Amino acid sequence: MALKFHRALLGLAFSHIYPNGLPMAISNTLKHFPVMMTTLHKWFPISSQFITFAACPSCCWLYAPQNGVYPVTCTWDDFEVAKSK
C-alpha cells in the first residue's frame, strides 16, 4: 500500500513539474514502479525479515504475534497508557 502511495505521490509531483505532459522516460518509470514488496525484493535481493501484525478493527492498535499466535480480543487501554506518562 505504501509503495502505491509513493508512486502516486511521485506522479503528482512530476505532473506539477511537467504540466503539459510527462516525458516518456518518467512516464515509463512510473508505469513500472513497483507496488508490491515481492517485486521490490526480486529487483533488490536483500535479506530482510517481515513480521505481520494484527490490527484491531475498532481502535487500530497493532499486535505482534506471540509464539505465532495473535490475540483474539483487543487489550488496548487508552487510560492505562495515559497513567504511565
Secondary structure as GFF3:
##gff-version 3
##sequence-region A 1 85
A	DSSP	alpha_helix	2	17	.	.	.	ID=ss1
A	DSSP	alpha_helix	24	31	.	.	.	ID=ss2
A	DSSP	alpha_helix	37	43	.	.	.	ID=ss3
A	DSSP	beta_strand	54	55	.	.	.	ID=ss4
A	DSSP	beta_strand	62	63	.	.	.	ID=ss5
A	DSSP	alpha_helix	78	84	.	.	.	ID=ss6
###
